[in-house]
Amino acid sequence: MKQNKTIETLLEEFEILNPELAVLIRSIRKMILAIAPECEEKVMYGGIIYAKPGRMFCGLFLRKKHISVEFDLGHLLTDKNSFLEGSGKFRRHLKIYNGEEVKLKLVEKFVKESFSLKTE
């Protein structure tokens, strides 16, 4: 896994704030990096964002009681079960409260789809 001091520092802060959700963030982070190993990973807006040339395809943010997995072009993602939340023009997010919801709310599917979106 990529080592980035700024990201590690943020993850350590997350562990202090909410140890259980911090473990989930690390797990989801590992998933994202497996799907998109060449993506750019950086700390922005109080969370970790993942970018490929031309766009940020997703981000991880720790909230008080959940993790927000955010997608820049979420309005284009296939969401038959209406798991994605948000009513803005483009962005959508998943609220993850526990480990079971990572699979239940299809986090991996949405990350893969968001990463694969062509914006040309």
C-alpha positions in Angstrom: 0.0 0.0 0.0 1.2 3.5 -0.8 2.8 5.3 2.1 1.9 9.0 2.5 2.7 10.7 5.7 -0.2 13.2 5.4 -2.7 10.4 4.8 -1.3 8.3 7.7 -1.6 11.3 10.0 -5.2 11.8 9.0 -5.9 8.1 9.5 -4.4 8.3 13.0 -6.7 11.2 13.8 -9.6 9.2 12.6 -8.6 6.4 14.9 -8.7 8.8 17.9 -12.1 10.2 16.8 -13.8 6.8 16.0 -11.7 3.7 16.2 -14.4 1.4 14.7 -15.0 3.6 11.7 -11.3 4.2 11.2 -10.8 0.5 10.7 -13.5 0.6 8.0 -11.9 3.6 6.3 -8.6 1.7 6.1 -10.4 -1.3 4.6 -12.3 0.8 2.0 -9.1 2.6 1.2 -7.3 -0.7 0.6 -10.2 -1.7 -1.7 -10.0 1.6 -3.7 -6.3 1.3 -4.1 -6.7 -2.3 -5.4 -9.3 -1.1 -8.0 -7.2 1.9 -9.0 -3.6 1.3 -8.0 -2.3 4.2 -10.2 -4.8 6.8 -8.8 -3.6 9.9 -7.0 -4.5 9.8 -3.3 -4.4 13.0 -1.2 -5.9 14.7 1.8 -8.5 17.3 0.8 -11.7 18.8 2.4 -10.9 16.9 5.7 -10.9 13.5 4.0 -9.1 11.4 1.5 -9.8 11.9 -2.2 -8.9 9.6 -5.1 -8.2 11.1 -8.5 -7.4 10.0 -12.0 -6.4 12.4 -14.8 -9.2 14.9 -15.2 -11.3 14.1 -12.2 -11.7 13.0 -8.6 -13.6 9.8 -8.9 -14.3 9.2 -5.1 -13.5 10.3 -1.6 -13.6 9.0 1.9 -14.8 11.2 4.8 -15.3 10.4 8.5 -18.4 11.9 9.9 -19.6 11.7 13.6 -21.5 8.4 13.2 -20.7 7.2 9.6 -18.3 7.2 6.8 -19.3 9.1 3.7 -18.0 7.5 0.4 -18.5 10.3 -2.2 -18.6 10.1 -6.0 -18.0 13.2 -8.1 -20.3 12.0 -10.9 -22.6 9.9 -8.8 -25.6 11.0 -10.8 -24.3 8.8 -13.6 -23.9 5.7 -11.5 -26.3 2.8 -11.8 -28.2 2.6 -8.5 -31.2 0.2 -8.8 -31.5 -0.1 -5.0 -31.3 3.7 -4.4 -28.3 3.4 -2.0 -26.8 6.7 -3.2 -27.8 9.8 -1.4 -27.7 13.4 -2.5 -29.7 15.7 -4.6 -27.1 18.0 -6.1 -26.4 18.3 -9.8 -23.6 15.7 -9.9 -22.2 14.4 -6.6 -23.7 11.4 -4.7 -22.6 9.6 -1.6 -23.0 6.4 0.4 -23.4 6.6 4.2 -21.6 3.6 5.8 -22.4 2.9 9.5 -20.7 -0.5 9.9 -18.8 -3.2 8.1 -21.9 -5.0 6.9 -23.0 -2.0 4.9 -19.8 -2.0 2.9 -21.0 -5.1 1.1 -24.8 -4.4 1.5 -24.5 -1.0 -0.1 -22.2 -2.2 -2.9 -19.3 0.1 -2.2 -16.9 -1.9 -4.4 -19.3 -1.8 -7.3 -19.8 1.9 -7.1 -16.0 2.6 -6.8 -15.3 0.4 -9.8 -18.1 2.1 -11.8 -17.1 5.6 -10.8 -13.4 4.9 -11.7 -14.5 3.5 -15.1 -16.7 6.4 -16.1 -15.6 8.1 -19.3 -16.2 11.8 -19.2 -15.3 12.8 -22.7 
